[in-house]
C-alpha cells in the first residue's frame, strides 16, 4: 500500500511539473510547439502514464 501511495505521489509531482513548465510558456512558444494552451492538462496526464 505504501508503494502504491509513493507511485501515485510521484506521478502527481511529474504531472504538476509538466503543467507548470508548459504553463510558463507564452502563446507564441506553445504555437511553435503545436500545443494549444487548453491541451496542457491532457498532455501532462499522458506524460505520467
C-alpha positions in Angstrom: 0.0 0.0 0.0 2.8 2.4 0.8 4.5 1.7 -2.6 1.2 2.5 -4.3 0.9 5.8 -2.5 4.6 6.6 -3.3 4.0 5.8 -7.0 0.8 8.0 -7.1 2.6 10.8 -5.4 5.5 10.6 -7.9 3.1 10.6 -10.8 1.3 13.6 -9.3 4.5 15.6 -8.9 5.5 14.8 -12.5 2.1 15.9 -13.7 2.3 19.2 -11.8 5.9 19.8 -13.0 4.7 19.3 -16.6 1.7 21.6 -16.2 4.0 24.2 -14.6 6.6 24.1 -17.3 4.2 24.2 -20.2 2.0 26.8 -18.5 5.0 29.0 -18.2 5.4 29.3 -22.0 3.8 32.1 -23.8 1.2 31.5 -26.5 3.7 32.0 -29.3 6.1 29.4 -27.8 3.2 27.0 -27.4 2.2 27.6 -31.0 5.7 26.9 -32.2 5.4 23.5 -30.5 1.9 22.9 -31.9 0.3 22.8 -28.4 -2.9 24.7 -27.7 -3.0 26.0 -24.1 -6.2 24.0 -23.5 -4.3 20.8 -24.1 -1.7 21.3 -21.4 -3.6 19.2 -18.7 -4.2 16.3 -21.2 -0.6 16.3 -22.3 0.6 16.3 -18.7 -1.6 13.3 -17.9 -0.2 11.5 -20.9 3.3 12.3 -19.8 2.9 10.5 -16.5 1.4 7.3 -18.0 
